[in-house]
Amino acid sequence: MWLATNDQDRELVEETFRGTGSPSYTPGPFSDIAENGVCQFVDWYCDTMETRLSK
């Protein structure tokens, strides 16, 4: 099961990465619902960088 799951994850990531190389790809905003953890991380990271860089 572990190998099957990892293979599926790898394929998803590779296909997603390939899609971002398309000339018609336009990045959009994160979904507040589906990507809430990502949004929280980005907010934390930006806040941390602003604090550190302002010293």
C-alpha positions in Angstrom: 0.0 0.0 0.0 2.8 2.4 0.9 4.5 2.0 -2.6 1.2 2.4 -4.4 0.4 5.6 -2.5 3.8 7.1 -3.1 3.6 6.2 -6.8 0.3 8.0 -7.1 1.6 11.0 -5.2 4.7 11.2 -7.3 2.6 11.0 -10.5 0.3 13.8 -9.3 3.2 16.1 -8.5 5.0 15.4 -11.7 1.9 16.0 -13.8 1.1 19.2 -11.9 4.7 20.5 -12.4 4.5 19.7 -16.1 1.3 21.7 -16.3 2.9 24.8 -14.8 5.4 24.8 -17.6 2.6 25.4 -20.2 2.5 28.8 -21.8 -1.2 28.9 -21.0 -0.7 28.4 -17.3 -1.6 31.3 -15.1 -1.1 31.0 -11.3 -4.1 31.8 -9.3 -4.8 32.5 -5.6 -4.8 29.8 -3.0 -8.2 28.4 -2.1 -9.1 29.5 1.5 -11.1 26.2 1.9 -9.0 23.6 0.2 -5.5 25.1 0.9 -6.0 26.7 4.3 -2.8 25.2 5.7 -0.8 26.5 2.8 -2.4 30.0 3.3 -1.5 29.9 7.0 2.1 28.9 6.2 2.5 31.6 3.6 1.2 34.2 6.0 3.5 33.0 8.8 6.5 32.9 6.5 5.8 36.5 5.2 5.3 37.8 8.7 8.5 36.2 9.9 10.5 37.5 6.9 9.2 41.1 7.4 10.1 40.9 11.1 13.6 39.6 10.5 14.3 41.9 7.6 13.2 45.0 9.5 15.8 44.5 12.2 
